[in-house]
Amino acid sequence: MYKLIAIDIDDTLLTDERTVTPGTKEALIAAMERGVFVTLATGRMFPSARKIADQIELNVPIITYQGSSVKTLLDEQVLYERYVPQDAAELLMNYCKENNIHLQLYTDDVIYVREDNQHARDYSSLANLPFVVEPDFKSLIKRPTAKMLMIDDPARLDEVAVDLKKLIGANTHITKSKPHFLEVTHKEGTKGHAISFMAEHIGCSMDEVIAIGDSWNDHEMIEVAGLGVAMGNAVQKLKDIAQYVTKTNNDEGVRHVIEKFILQPETV
């Protein structure tokens, strides 16, 4: 029996309308009633992910910032935490400034931007959180930063990722959560590292873990989980490495996984 399910939020748990369907919520609650630990594993920051966790009545620690943080919901106790290395953060900041790339910093659960622009407003709407304008990134970057996010044209970000791998790749994790989002965390700030920590924390093996996602930033947890699941709407290269491909986010793919691998076995 599986004991831990780690679920991505955007385009996985949520529909395109950014909602959790009643049927999916019922399946999640049924799994929890059978003693399964259900957690979120997302690139979102903790305050944003917590709003989703509250909707589906979770009560276990959740994974945020691409895996850079594992924090409890009840008292916000930090169980696992990784920050972008200081030297890498400064190099990335300078690179973005020189190349006119929109950059966001995530410090103390706050989104910081250099200026109020459309990129910042669109992201704020997606995360359902405000942002803070701080032109002085040079001082801000000296504080611990969980994640750094660039927003730009997808093709340009692909080129930027190649540059950054040469510049800071040895000490960081560089991934895309959406075609126009390029994210940088500590090299151990991945969903794979975080769900491995969670499994050990609750006392289960990785063979007893299900991981569900849709984007390439989910591949680390898909690879280490006992059952790695790609959504029907996932990028093809994630489907290629997954052990199971479920329905799309709009067709309750998460519900389908829970019913097939958690709920139905108990009724047989």
Disulfide bonds with the S-S distance in Angstrom:
none
